[in-house]
């Protein structure tokens, strides 16, 4: 869907094979190639997060914004999702901005900016 809305009808039809191939590669990278035809309601929370990550990377953005990407996940699944986020961002050369209240997630960041009572501070 992101590729469809990013192009005219003719542009989408011309680029469709490339985007379908890229989508397949991204789904494999997030370990969901077997679920490619599943409906969202049949996927677990962790699987939905991984699909969202693959979808976000489809158009090869320079930056991906993640707002509480692990908020509804158990700690093990959250850790796995963040492994994917940070790993794929490095692999694809994409900057990732993560907004989170989770200390385990923020501890993994290369750069940390904290907002506390309206005051921004930089760490790491």
C-alpha positions in Angstrom: 0.0 0.0 0.0 2.7 2.6 0.7 4.2 2.1 -2.7 0.8 2.4 -4.4 0.1 5.8 -2.8 3.6 7.1 -3.5 3.2 6.7 -7.3 0.7 7.5 -10.0 -1.2 4.5 -11.4 1.2 4.2 -14.3 4.2 4.6 -11.9 2.8 1.9 -9.6 2.3 -0.5 -12.4 5.8 0.1 -13.7 7.4 -0.3 -10.3 5.1 -3.0 -8.9 7.4 -6.0 -9.5 10.3 -4.2 -7.8 8.2 -3.3 -4.7 6.8 -6.8 -4.5 10.3 -8.3 -4.5 11.4 -5.7 -1.9 8.4 -6.5 0.3 9.3 -10.2 0.1 12.9 -9.5 1.1 11.8 -7.3 4.0 9.2 -9.9 5.2 12.0 -12.5 5.2 14.2 -10.2 7.2 11.6 -9.9 9.9 10.9 -13.7 9.8 7.3 -13.3 8.4 7.7 -14.6 4.8 5.3 -17.5 5.7 2.6 -15.1 6.8 2.7 -12.8 3.8 -0.9 -13.6 2.9 -2.3 -13.5 6.4 -4.9 -10.9 7.4 -3.7 -8.5 10.2 -6.3 -9.7 12.7 -4.7 -13.2 12.5 -1.3 -12.0 13.5 0.1 -11.6 17.0 1.1 -8.2 18.4 4.8 -9.0 17.8 4.1 -10.1 14.2 2.1 -6.9 13.6 5.0 -4.8 14.9 7.4 -6.7 12.5 5.0 -6.1 9.6 4.9 -2.4 10.5 8.7 -2.2 10.5 8.9 -3.9 7.1 6.2 -1.6 5.7 8.1 1.4 7.1 11.3 0.4 5.3 9.6 -0.5 1.9 10.2 2.9 0.3 13.7 3.2 1.6 13.2 6.2 3.8 16.1 8.3 5.3 14.4 8.2 8.7 11.8 6.1 10.5 9.8 7.5 13.4 8.8 5.0 16.0 6.3 6.0 18.7 6.4 3.5 21.6 7.2 0.6 19.2 7.2 -1.9 22.0 4.4 -0.5 24.2 2.0 -3.4 23.9 4.6 -6.2 23.8 6.0 -8.6 26.4 9.7 -8.0 27.3 11.1 -10.8 25.1 9.1 -9.8 22.1 10.0 -6.1 22.7 13.7 -7.0 22.8 13.3 -8.9 19.5 11.5 -6.0 17.8 14.2 -3.6 18.9 16.9 -6.0 17.6 15.2 -5.8 14.3 14.7 -2.0 14.4 18.3 -1.3 15.2 19.7 -4.0 13.0 17.6 -3.1 9.9 18.3 0.6 10.4 22.0 -0.2 10.2 21.7 -2.6 7.3 19.5 -0.2 5.3 21.3 3.0 6.4 18.1 4.4 7.9 18.1 6.8 10.9 15.6 5.7 13.5 14.0 8.0 16.0 12.3 6.1 18.8 10.0 7.7 21.4 9.6 5.5 24.4 9.1 5.3 28.1 10.8 1.9 28.2 14.3 2.2 29.8 15.5 -1.0 28.3 14.7 0.3 24.8 16.2 3.7 25.5 19.4 2.2 26.9 20.1 0.6 23.5 20.1 3.9 21.6 23.2 5.4 20.1 22.0 8.9 21.2 19.5 9.7 23.9 17.6 12.9 24.3 15.4 13.0 27.4 12.4 15.3 27.9 11.8 15.8 31.6 9.2 18.5 32.7 9.7 20.4 29.5 13.5 20.4 29.6 15.5 18.6 26.9 18.8 17.0 27.9 21.3 14.9 25.9 23.0 11.7 27.1 25.5 9.2 25.6 
